[in-house]
Amino acid sequence: MARFCAAAALMLLSAGATTANAKDSGVAFDGVSLNVVLSGHITAKCSVGGGGTVNLGELAGDKQATARFDVGCNVPFEMIFRSASGGIAHATRPQGEGPYVGLVPYRLGVTVPALSPLPTQLHADFTSNQMIAGAALNSGDAIAAGGGEIRLQTEMTQGRDLLAGQYVDSITIVINPRV
């Protein structure tokens, strides 16, 4: 603010001096131009939240489930989806035992509303095995515009029975701004 006032005062003094000199030198005063530069900054921020537990109940046959999550990002972003086990794994024997399987693979579909500049929907589809290393959803030039949704579809192993017990997997979603 002080810089602007000093510049404006200097311009006014210059204008007064030019007007005074115009009478002496015969040069006509035709006005003063002033440029004001405004600048600012918005910090890039991304967040993802929500989560919780989705109980699939008895894992007999193919199961489907959906879950919503919160997502906000004021710049283009990348979301990484990771599965801890590469499937819904038996709590103590994920490799199974004897003829019984200890891992239920699944597909994960993801939808995230976005703006680019018009409203759009970002979509991705991953297998639980792909998510062990981390599977990415890239927004391109779009920014997030609200909550997302994941859709899980189990893929039962044909001809093989599951080992009795509790099954679990943990899906981690990481969002990274791309600036």
C-alpha positions as CSV (number, residue, x, y, z in Angstrom):
1,M,0.0,0.0,0.0
2,A,2.8,2.4,0.9
3,R,4.5,1.7,-2.5
4,F,1.2,2.5,-4.3
5,C,0.8,5.8,-2.4
6,A,4.3,6.8,-3.0
7,A,4.0,6.1,-6.7
8,A,0.7,8.0,-6.9
9,A,2.2,11.0,-5.1
10,L,5.2,10.9,-7.4
11,M,2.9,10.8,-10.4
12,L,0.9,13.8,-9.0
13,L,4.1,15.7,-8.4
14,S,5.3,14.8,-11.9
15,A,2.0,15.9,-13.4
16,G,2.2,19.3,-11.5
17,A,5.8,19.8,-12.7
18,T,4.8,18.9,-16.2
19,T,2.0,21.4,-16.1
20,A,4.2,24.1,-14.8
21,N,6.9,23.4,-17.4
22,A,4.3,23.3,-20.2
23,K,3.7,27.0,-19.8
24,D,7.4,27.7,-19.9
25,S,8.4,25.4,-22.7
26,G,5.2,25.6,-24.8
27,V,4.6,21.8,-24.5
28,A,0.9,20.9,-23.9
29,F,-0.1,18.6,-21.0
30,D,-2.1,15.7,-22.3
31,G,-2.8,13.6,-19.1
32,V,-1.1,11.1,-16.9
33,S,-1.4,7.3,-17.2
34,L,-1.2,5.1,-14.1
35,N,-0.9,1.3,-14.0
36,V,-1.8,-0.6,-10.9
37,V,-0.7,-4.2,-10.7
38,L,-2.7,-6.5,-8.4
39,S,-1.4,-9.9,-7.5
40,G,-2.2,-12.7,-5.1
41,H,-1.8,-16.4,-4.5
42,I,-4.1,-19.4,-3.7
43,T,-2.3,-22.4,-2.2
44,A,-3.0,-25.7,-3.9
45,K,-4.9,-28.0,-1.5
46,C,-6.3,-31.5,-1.9
47,S,-8.1,-33.7,0.6
48,V,-9.9,-37.0,0.7
49,G,-11.9,-38.3,3.6
50,G,-14.8,-40.4,4.7
51,G,-14.0,-44.1,4.8
52,G,-15.4,-46.6,7.3
53,T,-16.2,-50.3,7.1
54,V,-18.2,-52.0,4.4
55,N,-19.6,-55.4,5.7
56,L,-20.2,-57.8,2.8
57,G,-21.7,-60.4,5.1
58,E,-21.4,-64.0,4.0
59,L,-19.0,-64.2,1.1
60,A,-21.0,-66.8,-0.8
61,G,-21.5,-65.8,-4.5
62,D,-20.6,-62.5,-6.0
63,K,-21.2,-59.5,-3.8
64,Q,-21.6,-55.8,-4.6
65,A,-21.2,-52.8,-2.4
66,T,-20.9,-49.0,-2.8
67,A,-19.3,-46.4,-0.6
68,R,-19.1,-42.7,-0.8
69,F,-16.0,-40.6,0.1
70,D,-15.2,-36.9,0.2
71,V,-12.8,-35.4,-2.2
72,G,-11.7,-31.8,-2.8
73,C,-8.9,-30.5,-4.9
74,N,-8.5,-27.0,-6.3
75,V,-5.9,-28.1,-8.9
76,P,-5.6,-31.1,-11.2
77,F,-4.8,-34.2,-9.2
78,E,-4.0,-37.9,-9.2
79,M,-5.7,-40.4,-6.9
80,I,-3.8,-43.6,-6.0
81,F,-5.9,-46.6,-4.8
82,R,-4.0,-49.3,-2.9
83,S,-5.2,-52.7,-1.6
84,A,-3.4,-54.1,1.4
85,S,-3.9,-57.7,0.4
86,G,-4.8,-57.7,-3.3
87,G,-8.2,-59.1,-2.4
88,I,-10.4,-59.7,0.6
89,A,-8.0,-62.0,2.5
90,H,-8.6,-64.6,5.2
91,A,-7.5,-62.9,8.5
92,T,-5.0,-65.6,9.5
93,R,-4.5,-67.7,6.3
94,P,-4.6,-65.5,3.3
95,Q,-2.9,-68.2,1.2
96,G,-5.7,-70.7,2.1
97,E,-5.3,-74.2,3.3
98,G,-5.6,-77.5,1.6
99,P,-8.2,-77.2,-1.2
100,Y,-9.7,-74.0,0.4
101,V,-8.9,-70.6,-1.0
102,G,-8.1,-67.7,1.4
103,L,-8.4,-64.7,-1.0
104,V,-11.5,-63.3,-2.7
105,P,-10.5,-61.0,-5.6
106,Y,-12.6,-58.0,-6.6
107,R,-13.0,-55.2,-9.0
108,L,-13.2,-51.6,-7.8
109,G,-14.9,-48.9,-9.9
110,V,-14.3,-45.3,-9.1
111,T,-16.4,-42.2,-10.0
112,V,-15.3,-38.7,-9.1
113,P,-17.2,-35.5,-10.2
114,A,-15.0,-32.9,-11.7
115,L,-14.9,-29.5,-13.5
116,S,-12.9,-29.0,-16.7
117,P,-14.3,-26.2,-17.0
118,L,-17.7,-27.8,-17.5
119,P,-18.9,-30.6,-15.1
120,T,-17.7,-34.0,-16.0
121,Q,-17.3,-37.5,-14.4
122,L,-13.9,-39.1,-13.9
123,H,-14.1,-43.0,-14.1
124,A,-11.6,-45.8,-13.4
125,D,-11.8,-49.5,-12.9
126,F,-9.2,-51.6,-11.2
127,T,-8.7,-55.2,-10.0
128,S,-7.7,-55.8,-6.4
129,N,-4.5,-57.3,-7.7
130,Q,-3.6,-54.1,-9.7
131,M,-4.1,-52.1,-6.5
132,I,-1.3,-53.9,-4.6
133,A,1.2,-51.6,-6.3
134,G,-1.2,-48.7,-6.5
135,A,-3.6,-48.0,-9.3
136,A,-4.0,-44.3,-10.4
137,L,-6.9,-42.2,-11.5
138,N,-5.5,-39.0,-13.2
139,S,-7.8,-36.0,-13.5
140,G,-6.1,-34.6,-16.6
141,D,-6.8,-30.8,-16.4
142,A,-9.9,-31.2,-14.2
143,I,-10.4,-30.3,-10.6
144,A,-12.5,-32.2,-8.1
145,A,-16.1,-31.0,-7.7
146,G,-17.4,-33.0,-4.7
147,G,-17.7,-36.5,-3.3
148,G,-16.7,-39.6,-5.1
149,E,-18.0,-43.2,-5.1
150,I,-16.4,-46.6,-5.1
151,R,-18.2,-49.7,-6.3
152,L,-16.9,-53.1,-5.3
153,Q,-17.7,-56.3,-7.1
154,T,-16.3,-59.6,-5.7
155,E,-15.1,-62.2,-8.2
156,M,-15.5,-65.6,-6.6
157,T,-13.0,-68.2,-7.6
158,Q,-14.9,-70.7,-9.7
159,G,-14.7,-74.4,-8.5
160,R,-12.9,-73.6,-5.3
161,D,-14.4,-73.2,-1.9
162,L,-13.3,-70.6,0.6
163,L,-11.6,-71.3,3.9
164,A,-14.0,-70.6,6.8
165,G,-13.2,-67.5,8.9
166,Q,-13.0,-63.7,8.8
167,Y,-11.9,-62.0,5.6
168,V,-10.7,-58.4,5.4
169,D,-8.9,-55.9,3.1
170,S,-8.0,-52.3,3.5
171,I,-8.2,-49.9,0.6
172,T,-6.1,-46.7,1.0
173,I,-6.9,-43.7,-1.2
174,V,-4.2,-41.0,-1.5
175,I,-4.7,-37.8,-3.4
176,N,-1.8,-35.8,-4.9
177,P,-2.1,-32.3,-6.3
178,R,-0.5,-31.8,-9.7
179,V,0.6,-28.2,-9.9
